[in-house]
Structure formats: C-alpha cells, structure tokens
C-alpha cells in the first residue's frame, strides 16, 4: 500500500485487559482478539474525529464488516497503530489499522462502516462535505 505523509495517523495507547464481567482481574499477558478489535476501533475513531471534527461522527456509522489477520501474538503493554482510510464509497468507508508491538506489525484489522439514516435501518449517502474531507485523507491502494 502506498501511504502518503499526513494521511496515516499513528494512534498510540497501551493495550490492557479490562475486568471480566464478574469483576475479576485478568492476569494473562496475552491479548485476546477482542481487545485488539477494540483497540482498532479506538484508532479509526481517533482518525475520524481528527479529520472530520464533528462533520461525521462514529455515532452516525454502523459496522458492516471487520476482518483481522494476526501475524504475531500481542501482549498487554505498549503498542501503536497506523490507521488509514483505504476505502470511500457512496455511503461506506473502510479503515485499515496495523497494530505494532516492539516495532513489529502484529495485526492488520480492516473495518468497513456505513453511514446510517435516522432509525439506523438503512444506509444514507455521505454528504458532499463529508466526502471532500474523507477524500483528502484517503490512501490509494
């Protein structure tokens, strides 16, 4: 993938376990897939918030597809993600999130979302303003 400077956001935050449903603390250093997915969502939301500044928010979107490829085990602790908008459709957009640990790419997670109409039962085309903002950060494959 060709990545242009300024179009890829580096999202950095530690990845940690949250308490189990019963309140118990997880002692394992292994990061289960769902924590990586949550981290991915935080990364694309960060890019969306930064780029769109309220013109399009995560609350207006619904997830239609998520895929993940793990090439190395992730552990709790310091990680960072490179997040890029890689797809822009009429009502949908796709983010690619590459999660790194110890300077090694460990996971590539793709999130495809759609803008939803009020009632959240059907898609709604992106506005011209939204498309212009998103088009400016789109990374060409």
Secondary structure, 3 states (H helix, E strand, C coil): CCCCCCCCEEEECCECCCCCCCCCCCCCCECCHHHHHHHHHHHHHHHHHHHHCCCCCHHHEEEEEEEEEECCCCECECCEEEEEEEEECCCEEEEEEEEEECCEEEEEEEEEEEEECCCCCCECCCCHHHHHHHHHHECCC
